[in-house]
Every structure is written in structure tokens, then in C-alpha cells.
Amino acid sequence: MTKKFDFNKGLTELEDIVKTMESGDLSLEDSLAYFSKGVELTKSCQSALNDASQKISKLTEQDGFVNEVPLDDS
């Protein structure tokens, strides 16, 4: 059984990785390991966001709210 990805936990872990890498105290090997984990987490977070977006689109289509409006301030 596949364990469901926890977006908030993944994002927090990704932020911690960035802080650790920005400290500059890691060896090259450790930096590569953190970078690899960061790439993995980024992909998982992006996938979770895409899934949520698709679910929202499907739900709004079912309710007849098909007009999408950008969320930018301009």
C-alpha cells in the first residue's frame, strides 16, 4: 500500500533542507544528498499541488463554476 504524501510536512522538510544548504557548512557529498532529497520533495509537492488543482477543477465543473479568474493583483 502506498503511503499518502503529506504536503505540509514535505514543504517544511524542503524549507529545512534549503536552510541547511544555505548555511554552507556541508561537505560536497552531504550537499549532493540534501540536493537530491530536495529535488524529490519538490517533485512530490508539485504533484500534490497538481492533484489538488485537478480536484478543484472537477468539483467546480460539476457545480457549474467553469469561469476561471487569475488570482494576481493586476
N, C-alpha and C positions, 0 to 999 in steps of 0.2 A: 504494500500500500504506500502511495506517495504522500509524503508529509506536505501539508499546505504551507506555502511561503508566507511568512509574517512580514508584510511590507514595512510597518513601523520599526520592527526590530532590525530588519535589513538596512533600512535607511540610517538608523542610529549606528549600526556597526560600520556602515560605509563612512559616516562622518568621523567616527573614531579612527578609522584607517587613514583618512586624509590628515587628521591632526597628528597622528603618529609619524606619517611620512614627512609632513611639513617640519617636524622637529629637527630633521637632518641627522639624527643620532643612529640611524640604521646602517648596517653593512649592506653591501650590494646584494647579497643573497637574500637578506631579510626584506630589503626594498622590493626585490622581484616577487617574493612570496606575498607581500602585502598588496602589491600592484595586481597580481593575478587574482587574489581574493576580491579586490575592489572591482575588477572587471566582471567577475562572476556575479557579485552583488548588484552591480549596475544593470546587468542583463536581466536579473531576476526582478529588480524593481521596475524596470521598463516594461517587462512582460506583465507584471501585476497591474500597472497603470493602463496598459493597452486592454487587458481583460475588463477592467472596471469601466473604461470608456465604451467598450462594446456592449456591456450590460446596460449602461445608461442609455446608449443609443437605442437598444432594443426595447427597453422599457418606455422610453419617450415616444417611440414609433407606435407602440401598442396603445398609448393614451392619446395619440393624435397630435403630439407636440413635435412636429418634424422640422420646424424652423430653428436652425442653429444660429446663435448670435455669438460673435467673438467676445472674449472676456477682457480684452485690452481696454485701457482707459481712453484711447483716442476716438 
